[in-house]
């Protein structure tokens, strides 16, 4: 997160734990077609699954004649770990390895029963395979359906009884105790399965509610507004989070189209409350204010009012870095930067410009410490150009060596088919750069001014 004067503002202690990402995607390819869907709590669309969502479309590294290719002489970044499609140097993709591991785990109860049968038949009479049969029943509980769990438990108990009957030791005390132990484990596995399935249903319901909250607070922008193609994407760092402290909004007004991308300092419900306040105030201000500076003042007042009236925005959660942009009908973009990463302007020939403001202002919520809301600065926004606004989840994404992903360096000299293609490429590259272990949410908003026919 950037602070006054463009200096970075850290949002708290750096988190080292590995978090799996969920995402909410409202990207379009410029033709109105949806690129991908929501991915969050369960990546593969099944309860408990953690694979790739069926709604997510893979975007391999483009060929020489496809969007995102580098122009002749363009900068080529250093090699990433693995290949463009996520394959490891050895040739086997992580998804393939994960599928094999998942298949082995699901087959584990059967393997344990088979191993127990062989062990009981070919080991000395003093030895017992009871722990293997017990483990088979218990392992099946979180992996299988209720029917599968019952069948596995029945197979484990039947195997124990059958083996001891065949070898003539069924009436001995040790064998009876072993059979009772395995039967008890089978009963417990059924109870565990019922509880696990019930919790999965509750989590699925929570996921649906989170998705509804995401759509309510950050609704999908229209694919086309007033001669502009628009795409937005929200990438949550945590698998169980659809929404956090990052935000975006797009709204048409008399002056053109106004955009907002911001990042609330903090996490949790306090950050979500701040997101709702800022987005709501932005939509109201766009309808009534004629200049971006006035919109900024409204956002400032809304945050201060919410903090005073409700006390729901603590001091630690009380400021928001943001960029407010206005794309005017005359072909210019006006930007007010409140301590946020500078937007990028990608021209049709591959040239990239960083739209750094000469007078950066303090983040929203800290305006009382500064001189004013910040002055809007203008840049030409020619036909065919694209504007990329993003949060620091993009620019501060690190690889295993601690190196940041620099979007200005990575995107320079490249052309894209549209805003959706741009965001798809960026998110795919960030996922490869971080190894899928991003620690901060990421909001992206891309806008292309259509070329004059």
C-alpha positions as CSV (number, residue, x, y, z in Angstrom):
1,X,0.0,0.0,0.0
2,X,1.4,3.4,-0.9
3,X,1.5,6.4,1.4
4,X,2.0,10.1,1.1
5,X,4.5,11.1,-1.5
6,X,4.2,7.7,-3.1
7,X,6.1,6.0,-0.2
8,X,4.9,2.5,0.7
9,X,2.4,2.2,3.5
10,X,2.6,-1.2,5.2
11,X,-0.7,-2.6,6.4
12,X,0.6,-4.5,9.3
13,X,3.0,-7.4,10.1
14,X,4.0,-9.5,7.2
15,X,2.2,-12.8,7.2
16,X,4.4,-15.8,6.5
17,X,1.8,-18.5,6.6
18,X,0.8,-20.0,3.3
19,X,-2.7,-19.1,2.3
20,X,-4.7,-20.6,-0.5
21,X,-6.4,-18.2,-2.7
22,X,-10.0,-17.7,-3.6
23,X,-11.3,-15.4,-6.2
24,X,-14.2,-13.5,-7.5
25,X,-14.0,-12.6,-11.1
26,X,-16.1,-10.2,-13.1
27,X,-13.8,-10.0,-16.1
28,X,-15.0,-9.7,-19.7
29,X,-13.1,-10.0,-22.9
30,X,-14.4,-6.8,-24.4
31,X,-17.2,-8.5,-26.2
32,X,-19.4,-9.0,-23.2
33,X,-18.4,-12.6,-22.7
34,X,-17.6,-13.6,-19.1
35,X,-14.1,-15.0,-18.8
36,X,-14.4,-16.8,-15.5
37,X,-16.5,-17.5,-12.5
38,X,-16.1,-17.4,-8.7
39,X,-13.6,-19.6,-7.0
40,X,-13.2,-19.7,-3.3
41,X,-13.8,-22.1,-0.5
42,X,-13.7,-25.3,-2.6
43,X,-11.6,-24.8,-5.8
44,X,-13.0,-27.7,-7.8
45,X,-16.7,-27.0,-7.2
46,X,-17.1,-29.9,-4.9
47,X,-17.3,-29.8,-1.1
48,X,-13.9,-30.3,0.3
49,X,-12.2,-30.1,-3.1
50,X,-9.1,-27.9,-3.6
51,X,-8.5,-28.3,-7.3
52,X,-9.1,-25.9,-10.1
53,X,-12.6,-24.5,-10.4
54,X,-14.5,-25.5,-13.5
55,X,-15.5,-21.9,-13.9
56,X,-11.9,-20.7,-14.2
57,X,-10.4,-20.6,-17.6
58,X,-6.8,-21.3,-18.0
59,X,-4.9,-18.6,-19.9
60,X,-1.6,-20.1,-21.2
61,X,1.2,-17.7,-22.1
62,X,0.3,-16.2,-25.5
63,X,2.0,-17.2,-28.7
64,X,3.7,-14.6,-30.9
65,X,0.4,-13.6,-32.6
66,X,-1.8,-13.6,-29.5
67,X,-2.7,-11.0,-27.0
68,X,0.0,-10.2,-24.5
69,X,2.8,-10.9,-26.8
70,X,5.9,-8.7,-26.6
71,X,6.6,-6.4,-29.5
72,X,9.9,-6.6,-31.3
73,X,12.6,-5.2,-29.0
74,X,10.2,-5.2,-26.0
75,X,11.5,-6.0,-22.5
76,X,11.5,-9.7,-21.6
77,X,11.4,-10.4,-17.9
78,X,13.7,-13.0,-16.3
79,X,12.6,-16.7,-16.4
80,X,10.0,-17.8,-13.9
81,X,10.1,-21.0,-12.0
82,X,8.4,-23.6,-14.2
83,X,7.0,-23.1,-17.6
84,X,4.2,-21.0,-19.0
85,X,1.5,-23.5,-18.4
86,X,2.6,-24.2,-14.9
87,X,4.6,-27.3,-15.7
88,X,7.7,-28.0,-13.6
89,X,11.1,-28.4,-15.2
90,X,10.7,-32.2,-14.9
91,X,7.7,-32.1,-17.2
92,X,4.9,-33.1,-14.8
93,X,2.5,-30.3,-14.0
94,X,1.5,-29.6,-10.3
95,X,-2.1,-30.3,-11.1
96,X,-1.1,-33.8,-12.4
97,X,0.9,-34.5,-9.2
98,X,-2.0,-33.3,-7.1
99,X,-4.4,-35.6,-9.0
100,X,-2.2,-38.6,-8.4
101,X,-1.9,-37.7,-4.7
102,X,-5.7,-37.2,-4.4
103,X,-6.3,-40.6,-6.1
104,X,-3.9,-42.3,-3.7
105,X,-5.6,-40.8,-0.6
106,X,-9.1,-41.8,-1.8
107,X,-7.8,-45.4,-2.4
108,X,-6.1,-45.5,1.0
109,X,-9.0,-47.3,2.9
110,X,-9.1,-50.1,0.3
111,X,-5.3,-50.4,0.4
112,X,-5.3,-50.6,4.2
113,X,-7.9,-53.4,4.1
114,X,-6.0,-55.4,1.5
115,X,-2.7,-54.9,3.4
116,X,-4.5,-56.0,6.6
117,X,-5.7,-59.2,5.0
118,X,-2.3,-60.1,3.7
119,X,-0.7,-59.3,7.0
120,X,-3.0,-61.5,9.0
121,X,-2.6,-64.4,6.6
122,X,1.1,-64.4,6.3
123,X,2.3,-63.1,9.7
124,X,2.9,-65.1,12.9
125,X,-0.3,-65.8,15.0
126,X,0.9,-63.4,17.7
127,X,0.7,-60.4,15.3
128,X,-2.5,-58.6,14.4
129,X,-3.6,-56.3,11.6
130,X,-6.3,-54.8,13.7
131,X,-4.8,-51.2,13.5
132,X,-4.9,-51.4,9.7
133,X,-8.6,-52.3,9.6
134,X,-9.4,-49.7,12.2
135,X,-7.6,-47.0,10.3
136,X,-9.3,-48.0,7.1
137,X,-12.8,-47.3,8.6
138,X,-11.7,-44.0,10.2
139,X,-9.9,-42.7,7.1
140,X,-13.0,-43.4,4.9
141,X,-15.2,-41.1,7.1
142,X,-14.0,-37.7,5.7
143,X,-13.3,-39.0,2.2
144,X,-16.3,-41.0,1.2
145,X,-20.1,-40.6,1.1
146,X,-22.2,-42.1,3.9
147,X,-22.8,-45.1,1.8
148,X,-19.1,-45.5,1.0
149,X,-18.2,-45.1,4.7
150,X,-20.7,-47.8,5.7
151,X,-19.4,-50.2,3.0
152,X,-15.8,-49.6,4.1
153,X,-16.6,-50.3,7.7
154,X,-18.5,-53.4,6.8
155,X,-15.6,-54.6,4.7
156,X,-13.2,-54.0,7.5
157,X,-15.3,-55.9,10.1
158,X,-16.0,-58.7,7.6
159,X,-12.4,-59.0,6.8
160,X,-11.4,-59.4,10.4
161,X,-14.1,-62.0,11.2
162,X,-13.6,-63.9,7.9
163,X,-9.8,-64.2,8.4
164,X,-10.1,-65.5,11.9
165,X,-12.8,-67.9,10.9
166,X,-10.7,-69.3,8.1
167,X,-7.6,-69.8,10.2
168,X,-9.7,-71.1,13.1
169,X,-9.0,-68.5,15.8
170,X,-12.4,-66.7,15.9
171,X,-13.2,-68.0,19.4
172,X,-10.0,-66.7,21.1
173,X,-10.2,-63.7,23.3
174,X,-7.7,-61.6,21.4
175,X,-9.5,-62.1,18.1
176,X,-12.9,-61.3,19.6
177,X,-11.4,-58.1,21.1
178,X,-9.9,-57.2,17.7
179,X,-13.2,-57.7,15.9
180,X,-15.1,-55.6,18.5
181,X,-12.5,-52.8,18.2
182,X,-12.8,-52.7,14.4
183,X,-16.6,-52.7,14.7
184,X,-16.5,-49.8,17.1
185,X,-14.2,-47.9,14.7
186,X,-16.7,-48.6,11.9
187,X,-19.6,-47.2,13.9
188,X,-17.6,-44.1,14.9
189,X,-16.6,-43.5,11.2
190,X,-20.3,-43.4,10.3
191,X,-20.9,-40.7,13.0
192,X,-17.8,-38.8,11.9
193,X,-19.0,-38.9,8.3
194,X,-22.4,-37.5,9.2
195,X,-20.8,-34.6,11.1
196,X,-18.3,-33.9,8.3
197,X,-21.1,-33.8,5.7
198,X,-23.2,-31.5,7.9
199,X,-20.3,-29.1,8.3
200,X,-19.6,-29.1,4.6
201,X,-23.2,-28.2,4.0
202,X,-22.9,-25.3,6.4
203,X,-19.6,-24.1,4.8
204,X,-21.2,-24.3,1.3
205,X,-24.1,-22.1,2.6
206,X,-21.5,-19.7,4.0
207,X,-19.8,-19.6,0.6
208,X,-23.0,-18.7,-1.1
209,X,-23.7,-16.0,1.4
210,X,-20.1,-14.6,0.9
211,X,-20.6,-14.6,-2.8
212,X,-23.9,-12.7,-2.4
213,X,-22.2,-10.2,-0.2
214,X,-19.4,-9.8,-2.7
215,X,-21.9,-9.1,-5.5
216,X,-23.8,-6.6,-3.3
217,X,-20.8,-4.6,-2.2
218,X,-18.7,-4.9,-5.4
219,X,-21.2,-5.5,-8.2
220,X,-19.9,-6.5,-11.6
221,X,-19.4,-3.5,-13.8
222,X,-21.0,-3.5,-17.2
223,X,-18.8,-4.9,-20.0
224,X,-19.3,-1.7,-22.0
225,X,-20.0,1.8,-20.9
226,X,-19.9,5.0,-23.0
227,X,-17.4,3.7,-25.6
228,X,-15.3,1.9,-23.0
229,X,-14.6,-1.8,-22.6
230,X,-14.3,-2.7,-18.9
231,X,-13.1,-5.7,-16.9
232,X,-12.7,-6.1,-13.2
233,X,-11.3,-8.9,-11.1
234,X,-11.0,-9.6,-7.3
235,X,-8.5,-12.1,-6.1
236,X,-8.8,-13.0,-2.4
237,X,-5.7,-14.4,-0.7
238,X,-7.6,-16.7,1.6
239,X,-9.6,-19.6,0.3
240,X,-12.5,-18.9,2.5
241,X,-12.8,-15.2,1.7
242,X,-14.7,-13.8,-1.2
243,X,-14.2,-10.2,-0.1
244,X,-11.7,-8.3,2.0
245,X,-10.4,-4.8,2.2
246,X,-9.8,-4.2,-1.6
247,X,-12.4,-2.4,-3.6
248,X,-13.4,-1.1,-7.1
249,X,-16.3,0.7,-8.6
250,X,-17.3,2.0,-12.0
251,X,-20.1,4.5,-12.7
252,X,-21.2,6.7,-15.6
253,X,-21.8,10.4,-15.0
254,X,-22.4,13.5,-17.0
255,X,-18.7,14.2,-17.4
256,X,-17.9,10.6,-18.6
257,X,-17.1,7.5,-16.6
258,X,-15.6,7.6,-13.1
259,X,-13.5,4.8,-11.6
260,X,-12.5,3.9,-8.1
261,X,-9.9,1.4,-6.9
262,X,-8.9,1.4,-3.3
263,X,-7.4,-0.6,-0.4
264,X,-8.5,-0.4,3.2
265,X,-5.9,-0.7,5.8
266,X,-6.7,-3.8,8.0
267,X,-8.5,-7.1,7.7
268,X,-11.8,-8.6,8.8
269,X,-15.2,-7.2,9.1
270,X,-13.9,-3.7,9.9
271,X,-12.3,-3.6,6.5
272,X,-15.4,-4.9,4.8
273,X,-17.4,-2.2,6.6
274,X,-15.1,0.5,5.3
275,X,-15.4,-1.0,1.7
276,X,-19.1,-0.7,1.9
277,X,-18.9,2.9,3.2
278,X,-16.5,4.0,0.5
279,X,-18.2,2.3,-2.4
280,X,-21.6,3.7,-1.3
281,X,-20.3,7.2,-0.9
282,X,-18.6,7.0,-4.3
283,X,-21.7,6.1,-6.1
284,X,-23.6,8.9,-4.5
285,X,-20.9,11.5,-5.0
286,X,-20.6,10.6,-8.7
287,X,-24.2,11.6,-9.2
288,X,-23.8,15.0,-7.6
289,X,-20.2,16.2,-8.0
290,X,-18.8,17.8,-11.1
291,X,-15.1,17.2,-10.3
292,X,-13.0,14.3,-9.0
293,X,-11.7,16.5,-6.2
294,X,-15.2,17.0,-4.9
295,X,-15.9,13.2,-5.1
296,X,-12.8,12.7,-3.0
297,X,-14.0,15.2,-0.4
298,X,-17.3,13.3,-0.2
299,X,-15.4,10.0,0.4
300,X,-13.4,11.6,3.1
301,X,-16.5,13.0,4.9
302,X,-18.2,9.6,4.7
303,X,-15.3,7.8,6.4
304,X,-15.1,10.4,9.1
305,X,-18.9,10.4,9.7
306,X,-19.0,6.6,9.9
307,X,-16.2,6.6,12.4
308,X,-17.9,9.2,14.5
309,X,-21.5,7.8,14.4
310,X,-21.0,4.1,14.5
311,X,-17.5,3.6,15.9
312,X,-17.3,0.7,13.4
313,X,-14.2,1.9,11.8
314,X,-11.4,1.9,14.4
315,X,-8.4,4.1,14.0
316,X,-6.4,1.1,12.8
317,X,-9.0,0.4,10.1
318,X,-9.7,4.1,9.4
319,X,-7.8,5.0,6.3
320,X,-8.1,3.9,2.7
321,X,-5.6,4.4,-0.1
322,X,-7.5,5.0,-3.4
323,X,-7.3,6.3,-6.9
324,X,-10.3,8.2,-8.3
325,X,-10.2,8.4,-12.1
326,X,-12.5,10.3,-14.5
327,X,-12.4,9.3,-18.2
328,X,-13.9,12.3,-19.9
329,X,-15.8,12.4,-23.2
330,X,-13.0,14.6,-24.7
331,X,-10.5,11.7,-24.5
332,X,-8.5,12.6,-21.3
333,X,-8.3,10.8,-18.0
334,X,-8.2,12.9,-14.7
335,X,-6.8,11.2,-11.7
336,X,-6.7,12.0,-8.0
337,X,-4.3,9.7,-6.1
338,X,-4.7,9.3,-2.4
339,X,-1.6,7.3,-1.4
340,X,-2.3,4.5,-3.8
341,X,-0.1,2.7,-6.4
342,X,-0.1,4.7,-9.6
343,X,-2.3,3.5,-12.5
344,X,-0.7,2.3,-15.7
345,X,-1.6,3.4,-19.2
346,X,-0.9,0.9,-22.0
347,X,-0.9,2.4,-25.5
348,X,-1.8,0.5,-28.6
349,X,1.8,0.3,-29.7
350,X,2.9,-1.4,-26.5
351,X,4.3,1.8,-24.9
352,X,3.5,1.9,-21.1
353,X,3.2,5.0,-19.0
354,X,3.0,5.1,-15.2
355,X,0.6,7.9,-14.3
356,X,2.4,9.3,-11.3
357,X,0.7,12.4,-9.9
358,X,3.0,15.4,-9.1
359,X,1.1,16.1,-5.8
360,X,0.1,12.9,-4.1
361,X,-2.2,13.3,-1.2
362,X,-2.7,11.4,2.1
363,X,-5.0,8.4,2.1
364,X,-8.7,8.8,2.6
365,X,-9.5,9.1,6.3
366,X,-6.3,11.1,7.0
367,X,-7.3,14.2,5.1
368,X,-7.5,16.3,8.3
369,X,-3.7,15.9,8.6
370,X,-3.1,17.3,5.1
371,X,-3.7,20.3,3.0
372,X,-6.7,19.1,0.9
373,X,-8.2,16.3,-1.2
374,X,-5.4,16.4,-3.8
375,X,-5.5,17.9,-7.2
376,X,-6.7,16.0,-10.3
377,X,-4.1,15.7,-13.0
378,X,-4.8,15.0,-16.7
379,X,-3.3,12.6,-19.3
380,X,-4.4,11.9,-22.8
381,X,-6.3,8.7,-23.2
382,X,-6.2,7.9,-26.9
383,X,-8.4,5.4,-28.7
384,X,-7.2,1.8,-28.3
385,X,-5.3,2.6,-25.1
386,X,-6.0,0.7,-21.8
387,X,-5.9,2.0,-18.3
388,X,-5.0,-0.5,-15.5
389,X,-5.8,0.4,-11.9
390,X,-4.8,-2.1,-9.2
391,X,-4.1,-2.5,-5.5
392,X,-0.8,-3.4,-3.8
393,X,-1.7,-7.1,-3.8
394,X,-0.3,-6.9,-7.4
395,X,2.7,-4.8,-7.0
396,X,3.8,-6.4,-3.6
397,X,3.3,-10.0,-4.7
398,X,6.6,-11.8,-3.9
399,X,8.2,-14.9,-5.2
400,X,10.1,-17.4,-3.1
401,X,13.2,-15.1,-3.2
402,X,11.3,-12.1,-1.9
403,X,11.3,-10.3,-5.3
404,X,8.2,-8.2,-6.0
405,X,6.1,-8.5,-9.1
406,X,6.5,-5.2,-11.0
407,X,3.6,-4.7,-13.3
408,X,5.2,-1.8,-15.1
409,X,8.2,-3.9,-16.0
410,X,6.3,-7.0,-16.9
411,X,3.7,-5.3,-19.1
412,X,5.9,-2.9,-21.0
413,X,6.2,-3.6,-24.7
414,X,3.1,-5.9,-24.7
415,X,-0.2,-5.6,-26.4
416,X,-3.5,-7.3,-25.3
417,X,-6.7,-8.1,-27.1
418,X,-8.8,-6.3,-24.4
419,X,-9.2,-5.6,-20.7
420,X,-10.2,-9.2,-20.0
421,X,-7.1,-10.6,-21.7
422,X,-4.9,-8.2,-19.8
423,X,-6.4,-9.1,-16.4
424,X,-6.2,-12.8,-17.2
425,X,-2.6,-12.6,-18.1
426,X,-1.7,-10.5,-15.1
427,X,-3.4,-12.9,-12.6
428,X,-1.8,-15.9,-14.2
429,X,1.6,-14.4,-14.1
430,X,1.1,-13.4,-10.4
431,X,0.1,-16.9,-9.6
432,X,3.2,-18.3,-11.2
433,X,5.4,-15.6,-9.6
434,X,4.1,-16.4,-6.1
435,X,3.7,-20.1,-6.6
436,X,0.0,-19.7,-5.7
437,X,0.9,-18.5,-2.2
438,X,-0.2,-14.8,-2.3
439,X,-0.6,-13.2,1.1
440,X,-2.7,-10.2,0.1
441,X,-5.9,-9.6,-1.7
442,X,-5.7,-8.1,-5.2
443,X,-8.3,-5.9,-7.0
444,X,-7.8,-5.1,-10.7
445,X,-9.7,-2.8,-13.0
446,X,-8.9,-2.4,-16.7
447,X,-10.6,0.0,-19.1
448,X,-10.0,0.3,-22.8
449,X,-11.1,3.2,-24.9
450,X,-12.4,1.8,-28.2
451,X,-10.7,2.8,-31.3
452,X,-12.6,5.1,-33.6
453,X,-14.0,3.1,-36.5
